[in-house]
Amino acid sequence: MPVKLYVENRQVVVPGDVIAEGDVEASSPYLERVGQKLYSTILGLVMVSKDQKKTSINIIPLEGPYIPKPGDIVIGIVTDYGLTHWEVDIRAPYRAILTVQEVLDHPFNPAVDDLRRYLDVGDYVLAKVAAFDRTRDPLLTIKGSSKARRPLGRIGEGEGLVVEVKPSRIPRIIGKRASMINMLMEETKCDIIVGQNGRILIKCPSKELEEIAVLAIKMIEREAHTTGLTERVKELIRREREKRGV
């Protein structure tokens, strides 16, 4: 059946909107097929890709919680602890678990040692999702390599500011081939580590540059669905730096 599109590329859709009909490839879990028609199941941004052989539809979520995936780098907050593990808020519908084996490289005896020596309630921690399959809580680790530019582990005072954004905006903040995040770091002179769960660690040379970086990130979050955003964000940063003399 020939493809019939009911939306335009980069159009915002809501749950229940008809996206397309016919022989179209659905490359998103947020599309539901009923007969020959594809429907959106979320509030999102439609991305249409065409070539000589096929038409593909993807939807970028504009709302919704963070759903963990193994390998994701996240910034969590320790909320509780037991004898041999910590509970960590990663802004997901599920609590995350960080066991002592995924933190320490030496034996641990809960009878004589206290977990709070290493991580306490309220601490921020840069971690990696080690495992998650929806049948159990996500498991975290701070061992091994990461894609971040600093080691996994506790984020101490003076190591930067943590900013929260909607998790659905993270792909836009990173950009295609990391174009947006690289531009942000170059223009603000800040080191920025993006957690896939919508928490971002910013460390800047000055308070003024930190404030500008936050302004830029919040602009991306607010206008993620618009075109020409990279240039507008760059203009904002340069205007603010000139105004503040930094």
Summary of the structure (lengths in Angstrom):
residues: 246
radius of gyration: 21.0
end to end distance: 58.7
largest distance: 70.0
contacts: 741
relative contact order: 0.12
helix: 24%
strand: 31%
